[in-house]
Amino acid sequence: MKVIDRYIAKTVILDTLMVLFSLMLLRTLFAFIDESSDIGKGDYQFIDALYFSTLQLPARLYELFPVSALIGGLVGIGRLASNSELIVMRASGLSLKDISFSVLKGTITLMIIVFFVGEFITPKSSPLARQMQTLLISGGNLVNSSQGVWVKESNNYIHIRILLQQGRMEGVTRFQFSNEQLQAMIYAQTATYQENGRWLLEGVKQTFVSKDSVRSTEADSLYWDTEITPETLGVVSLNPEELNIQGLVEYRDYLRENGLNSTRYELAYWKKILQPLAVAVMMFLALSFISGPLRTVTIGARIVLGMVVGYGFNMLSNIFGPVSLIYQMPPILAASLPIILFGVIAAIMLKQAR
């Protein structure tokens, strides 16, 4: 039994890795082509776009793993079926349940590696890539760091503690200089972009500095006219998928405490938590296909079906995300519905295959 377990696990691991490498190569190629439109902006050059695409590889590994598990499972288990090895295993007394657990054991090994990448490498590599790109394209006028975003505008330096979606910022401090001397410092608890091209600052504290005195005032709200727009800041906006689980929890709690919408970050949190279950469902789905309607088809047909089903799963996940935002669906339900749906399909097909 242990020999068969190792053999099935090895087959699934090798084919999944082969598929994952191929999909990452294609995804990186398309991403690099997309990045080429920014080449020439500021100091952003060909080698920088290549470096940016390389730093995004850990994020793509985490993103493409469920689809790769499905296609790799279809190829690996399908190869065993084509060589009549599955028939021999069944004839020797192995049930589909035993084979399923052998497949799952191989998948767990890969899941642990991918989880490590998603939790410890992606949160460092993706922000580093974004920071490098932002710095080069903006010519040094826009810098993203772990302490927030810095923007240079004429003689003003603006620090943004947290940059949110939908044209909203938290903890905005504007330093005004004249002849390299600090003239004023304006702090706002929140800043919201208005349709007329201005920012509405709320919870404002102003400090004016002169040679002889320092004067402070407070205001409930204040308008700020500037050329900085949400589109300008979009390149450094926080992407929930780039955070690890701990970062998502901390950011979600911060948004809740400040009465802000945290649904997008809760959705990303539950997707990360449920990804191992999603991968397991993909593997069981692959086994159900091979044990049923795809027993005798070619590897090419299995790969095509795997891509269709895998990207169908991704599409459903992406659809339920906006739906949860619009219709106030609980994020855990939006993240789990595609998994439940495909899990039911896999269970029905496996039962019929018995």
C-alpha positions in Angstrom: 0.0 0.0 0.0 2.8 2.5 0.9 4.5 1.8 -2.4 1.3 2.5 -4.3 0.6 5.6 -2.2 4.1 7.0 -3.1 3.7 6.1 -6.7 0.4 7.8 -7.1 1.5 10.8 -5.1 4.7 11.1 -7.1 2.8 10.9 -10.4 0.4 13.6 -9.3 3.1 15.9 -7.9 5.3 15.7 -11.1 2.4 16.3 -13.5 1.0 19.2 -11.4 4.5 20.8 -11.2 4.8 20.5 -15.0 1.4 22.1 -15.6 2.1 24.8 -13.0 5.4 25.7 -14.6 3.7 25.9 -18.0 0.9 28.1 -16.8 3.2 30.4 -14.9 5.4 30.8 -18.0 2.4 31.8 -20.1 1.0 34.0 -17.4 4.4 35.7 -17.0 4.7 36.2 -20.7 1.3 37.9 -21.0 2.0 40.0 -17.9 5.3 41.1 -19.4 3.6 42.0 -22.7 1.1 44.1 -20.7 3.9 45.7 -18.7 5.7 46.7 -21.9 3.1 49.5 -22.4 4.8 51.3 -19.4 8.3 51.0 -20.8 9.6 54.4 -21.5 7.5 56.1 -18.8 9.8 58.0 -16.5 12.9 55.8 -15.9 11.0 52.5 -16.4 12.9 50.4 -18.9 12.9 46.9 -20.5 15.1 45.3 -17.8 12.8 46.9 -15.1 9.7 45.4 -16.6 11.5 42.0 -16.7 12.5 42.4 -13.0 9.0 43.4 -12.1 7.5 40.3 -13.8 10.0 38.1 -12.0 9.1 39.5 -8.6 5.5 38.7 -9.3 6.2 35.0 -9.8 5.3 34.0 -6.2 1.9 35.7 -6.5 1.2 33.9 -9.7 2.3 30.6 -8.2 -0.4 31.0 -5.5 -3.0 32.2 -8.0 -2.5 29.4 -10.5 -2.1 26.5 -8.1 -5.8 25.3 -7.9 -6.1 25.2 -11.7 -2.7 23.5 -12.0 -3.8 20.9 -9.5 -6.9 20.1 -11.5 -5.1 19.9 -14.9 -2.1 18.0 -13.3 -4.5 15.6 -11.7 -6.3 15.0 -15.0 -3.0 14.4 -16.8 -1.4 12.3 -14.0 -4.4 10.1 -13.1 -5.4 9.9 -16.7 -1.9 8.6 -17.6 -2.4 5.9 -15.0 -5.8 5.0 -16.4 -4.4 5.0 -20.0 -1.7 2.5 -19.0 -4.4 0.4 -17.2 -2.6 0.9 -13.9 -5.7 2.2 -12.3 -7.5 -1.0 -13.4 -4.8 -3.1 -11.8 -4.9 -1.1 -8.6 -8.7 -1.6 -8.4 -8.4 -5.3 -9.2 -5.8 -5.7 -6.4 -8.4 -4.4 -3.9 -7.9 -0.6 -3.9 -11.1 1.4 -3.8 -11.7 4.8 -5.3 -11.6 6.1 -1.7 -8.1 4.7 -1.2 -6.9 6.1 -4.5 -8.4 9.5 -3.7 -6.5 9.6 -0.4 -3.3 8.7 -2.2 -3.9 11.6 -4.6 -4.6 13.9 -1.7 -1.4 13.0 0.1 0.6 14.1 -2.9 -1.4 17.3 -3.2 -0.9 18.1 0.5 2.9 18.2 0.0 2.5 20.8 -2.7 -0.1 22.8 -0.8 2.3 23.2 2.1 4.9 24.7 -0.2 2.4 26.9 -1.9 1.0 28.1 1.4 4.5 29.0 2.6 5.1 31.0 -0.6 1.7 32.8 -0.3 2.2 33.6 3.4 5.9 34.5 3.6 7.3 35.3 0.1 4.4 36.9 -1.9 3.8 39.7 0.8 7.4 40.7 0.4 8.1 40.2 -3.3 4.9 41.8 -4.7 5.1 45.1 -2.7 8.8 45.3 -3.6 7.9 45.0 -7.3 5.2 47.6 -7.0 7.5 49.9 -5.1 10.2 49.6 -7.7 7.8 50.2 -10.6 6.1 53.2 -8.9 9.4 54.9 -8.1 10.8 54.5 -11.6 7.6 55.5 -13.5 6.9 58.6 -11.3 10.5 59.7 -11.5 10.9 59.6 -7.7 7.8 61.7 -7.0 5.8 58.7 -5.7 7.2 56.3 -3.2 5.5 53.3 -1.5 6.9 52.0 1.7 5.8 49.9 4.7 5.1 53.2 6.5 2.8 54.5 3.8 2.9 56.4 0.6 5.0 59.5 -0.1 4.1 61.9 -2.9 6.0 65.0 -4.1 4.0 67.8 -5.7 5.9 71.0 -6.4 7.0 72.3 -3.0 4.7 70.0 -1.1 5.5 66.6 0.3 2.4 64.4 1.1 2.4 61.4 3.4 -0.5 58.9 3.2 -0.7 56.4 6.0 -3.3 54.2 4.4 -4.6 54.3 0.8 -8.0 52.7 0.3 -10.2 52.0 -2.7 -12.9 54.3 -4.2 -10.8 57.5 -3.8 -10.3 57.4 0.0 -7.2 57.9 2.1 -6.6 57.7 5.8 -4.0 59.7 7.8 -2.9 62.3 5.2 -0.2 64.8 6.2 0.8 67.6 3.8 4.1 69.4 4.4 4.4 72.8 2.6 7.8 74.2 2.0 9.1 77.6 0.6 12.8 78.2 -0.1 13.5 74.9 1.7 11.8 76.2 4.8 8.7 74.4 6.4 5.8 76.8 6.1 2.8 74.6 7.1 1.8 71.1 8.1 -1.8 70.0 7.5 -3.0 66.7 8.9 -6.3 65.1 8.0 -7.8 62.0 9.4 -9.5 61.2 6.1 -9.5 62.4 2.6 -12.2 61.6 0.0 -12.0 62.5 -3.7 -14.8 64.7 -5.0 -16.3 64.7 -8.5 -15.1 68.3 -9.0 -11.5 67.2 -8.9 -10.9 68.2 -5.2 -10.2 66.2 -2.1 -12.5 66.7 1.0 -10.3 66.6 4.1 -12.0 65.8 7.4 -10.7 66.0 10.9 -8.1 68.6 9.9 -5.3 70.0 12.1 -3.2 72.8 10.6 0.1 74.1 11.9 1.7 77.2 10.4 5.3 77.9 11.0 7.0 81.3 10.8 10.3 82.7 12.0 8.8 84.1 15.2 5.8 81.8 16.0 4.0 78.6 15.5 0.2 78.8 15.1 -2.2 75.8 15.1 -5.9 75.6 14.0 -8.5 72.9 13.7 -11.3 72.4 11.2 -14.0 69.8 10.8 -13.5 69.8 7.0 -11.4 71.5 4.4 -11.1 71.3 0.6 -7.8 70.5 -1.0 -7.1 71.4 -4.6 -4.4 69.3 -6.2 -3.5 67.5 -9.3 -3.2 64.2 -7.4 -6.1 61.9 -8.3 -7.1 58.3 -7.4 -5.7 57.2 -10.8 -2.3 58.7 -9.9 -2.3 56.8 -6.7 -3.8 53.6 -8.2 -0.4 52.1 -9.0 0.4 51.9 -5.2 -3.1 51.1 -3.9 -3.2 48.1 -1.6 -4.1 44.8 -3.2 -5.7 42.4 -0.7 -4.3 39.4 -2.6 -0.7 40.6 -1.8 -1.3 40.4 1.9 -0.8 37.3 4.0 -3.5 36.0 6.4 -2.2 38.0 9.4 -2.0 41.2 7.3 -5.6 40.7 6.1 -6.8 40.2 9.6 -5.1 43.3 10.9 -6.3 45.4 8.0 -9.8 44.1 8.2 -9.9 44.9 11.9 -8.6 48.4 11.3 -11.3 49.1 8.7 -14.0 47.8 11.0 -12.8 49.9 13.9 -13.0 53.0 11.7 -16.4 52.2 10.3 -15.1 51.4 6.8 -16.1 48.7 4.4 -13.9 45.7 4.9 -15.8 43.2 2.7 -13.1 43.1 0.0 -10.4 42.2 2.5 -12.7 39.7 4.3 -13.3 38.0 0.9 -9.6 37.7 0.2 -9.1 36.4 3.8 -11.6 33.6 3.3 -10.3 32.7 -0.1 -6.8 32.2 1.4 -8.3 30.1 4.3 -10.3 27.9 2.0 -7.7 27.5 -0.8 -6.5 24.1 0.5 -10.1 22.9 0.4 -10.5 24.2 -3.1 -7.4 22.4 -4.3 -8.6 19.1 -2.7 -11.9 19.6 -4.5 -10.1 20.1 -7.8 -8.2 16.8 -7.3 -11.3 14.9 -6.5 -12.9 16.4 -9.5 -10.0 15.2 -11.7 -10.3 11.7 -10.2 -14.1 11.7 -10.9 -13.6 12.7 -14.5 -10.9 10.0 -15.1 -13.0 7.3 -13.4 -16.0 8.3 -15.5 -16.4 10.1 -18.8 -12.7 10.7 -19.5 -11.4 7.2 -19.0 -10.5 6.7 -22.7 -9.9 10.2 -24.1 -6.6 11.7 -25.1 -4.3 13.7 -22.8 -4.9 16.8 -25.0 -8.7 16.5 -24.4 -8.1 16.2 -20.7 -6.0 19.3 -20.6 -8.6 21.3 -22.5 -11.3 20.2 -20.2 -9.2 20.9 -17.2 -8.5 24.4 -18.3 -12.2 25.0 -19.1 -13.3 23.6 -15.7 -10.5 25.3 -13.8 -11.0 28.7 -15.3 -14.8 28.2 -14.9 -14.0 27.8 -11.1 -11.9 31.0 -11.1 -14.6 32.8 -13.0 -17.3 31.8 -10.5 -15.0 32.9 -7.7 -14.5 36.3 -9.3 -18.2 36.7 -10.0 -19.2 35.9 -6.4 -16.7 38.5 -5.2 -18.4 41.6 -6.7 -21.8 40.1 -5.9 -20.9 39.9 -2.2 -19.9 43.6 -2.3 -23.1 44.7 -4.1 -25.7 42.5 -2.3 -24.0 42.3 1.1 -23.5 38.6 0.9 -21.3 37.2 3.7 -17.8 37.0 2.4 -17.3 33.4 3.7 -20.4 32.4 1.7 -19.1 34.1 -1.5 -15.7 32.4 -1.1 -17.1 28.9 -0.3 -20.0 28.7 -2.8 -17.8 27.8 -5.9 -16.0 25.2 -3.7 -19.3 23.7 -2.5 -20.7 23.6 -6.1 -17.7 21.8 -7.6 -17.4 19.6 -4.6 -21.0 18.4 -5.0 -20.3 17.7 -8.7 -17.1 15.7 -7.8 -19.0 13.7 -5.1 -21.9 12.8 -7.5 -19.5 11.7 -10.3 -17.3 9.7 -7.9 -20.4 7.9 -6.5 -21.5 7.0 -10.0 -18.0 5.7 -10.9 -18.1 3.2 -8.1 
